[in-house]
Amino acid sequence: MTTPASPGEPFAEAAGEAVQTAVMSVRLVLAIADAVRRHQQRQKKAEEELPPADKAAVGAKEELKDLLPADISAALLKGADWPQLAQQLMALKNAGVDLEQLLPRVGEIAVTVRDQVAANAERVAREGTGQWEKMLRETLPAGPVREAILSSPGWPDIAATMAKLDERGVDVRQILAAAHDEGIGVDQAVAKVLAAGEAPTTSRDALLSSGPLTTGLDIPRDLDLSDRERALRQLAISPQENARFTRLVREAMPGREREADLMVTAKQWPLVAARMAKMEAEGKPLKEHLAGLMKDTSWEKGPSPQLGSRLVQAANDVLRRPPGEAARSRVKVNTTAARSQSSTVGPTKAPGPKGAAPSERGVAPHREAAPAAKSGKTR
């Protein structure tokens, strides 16, 4: 039996989101400072490489003491990119930058961002407009308009307006659909002025993700999995939803927290989160599906560096299949038989007489066309 969420949990999640956003601002400022350092040194033909990550991490941790707010410095130290940030900090110090002057100013920026985000989240919660984010995901297709709305500083005002229209009996979904078309026109017009060309071509991440991981999902053409925050925003996954989905995965893998974290930090995790959001909207039992991860642990077999990627594939598999069938879907099969029936791997020996046409190139199951009429004689 699960324990009901306490009233304070939403506010705790909002505070966590505020700190993470503040950390993003710190990353941005340090990246800009490091870019300036590199440029200045290149001008003098004296650019220095970043110091070793292990030594930089120790030195940078000492520099952070009392120079940044405790919650922000703690979040920085826990971040996956801390080694790189530490290298940037120590490179700045080695180049002559006084960190005792720089870091307090960076801390002021971070605190301002943290407090603004927290106030924003509290306002949305207070006014009861959080439900409109779900409506956006259900009504608008993934793309620049939806991403612009959810990432806008004016989102609380937009949500409040939607709530007021709904109270007056207005069909908000219909207005959103019409506004989306207008938004596309604005996006294209601004893009032309900025010489950004026409509508963006399909991104590499969107192309590479095409297949089982994205079947049935609403994926934007410019999907950017290299930027975790943006990818989640593009897929309309709020920080609170992402935290909840992460918690569900960890609960489904008791005693395997390290493996669960590898899945959640994998580059393609946002696609798993998007599928979980879609299933939740459809009323499907996420916990029962995720339980399949521990019923079949074949994902353990293989090179360690690819474990996170294998877990993403395994999670996608158990989410797409009925709970009772998840464990049977990855049992060992006869290799020869599997190859002879595979849609992506041809048989080891081509059947038929010498000179017969090669077998048709494999096509992903969800893209496979209707069977073509066979030509020639069969044996």
Number of C-alpha atoms within 10 A of each C-alpha: 3 4 5 6 8 7 8 8 10 15 14 12 18 20 19 19 20 25 25 22 21 26 24 17 20 24 19 12 15 20 15 12 17 19 13 13 19 20 14 13 14 12 9 9 10 11 14 13 10 17 17 13 17 11 13 22 21 13 15 22 16 11 18 21 11 12 18 19 15 12 14 20 20 15 16 24 17 9 13 11 11 19 20 15 23 28 23 25 28 24 21 21 16 13 14 10 15 11 18 13 10 15 19 16 14 18 20 14 15 26 22 13 21 24 16 16 21 21 15 18 20 17 16 18 16 10 12 13 20 17 12 17 18 14 13 21 20 14 16 20 19 22 20 16 20 22 22 15 18 21 13 12 13 11 17 22 14 15 22 18 14 19 19 13 14 13 11 8 8 13 12 20 16 11 12 17 15 12 14 19 12 12 18 14 13 12 15 16 15 13 15 12 9 9 9 12 13 12 13 11 9 12 15 13 15 16 12 9 17 12 14 15 21 16 15 12 14 19 19 18 19 20 22 18 22 11 11 16 16 17 22 23 21 31 25 28 25 17 18 15 17 19 16 14 20 19 13 16 22 20 16 21 17 10 10 12 14 12 17 22 14 19 25 25 17 18 18 21 27 25 23 21 23 24 23 25 22 17 15 12 11 9 9 15 14 19 14 14 23 25 21 25 22 14 11 17 13 16 19 14 10 10 8 10 9 14 18 24 20 21 23 24 19 22 25 23 22 24 25 19 14 15 18 12 13 23 20 12 12 15 9 9 8 7 8 11 10 14 14 14 11 13 15 13 14 17 15 9 7 14 12 11 8 7 7 10 12 10 11 9 9 12 14 12 12 10 9 10 9 6 6 6 6 7 7 8 5 6 6
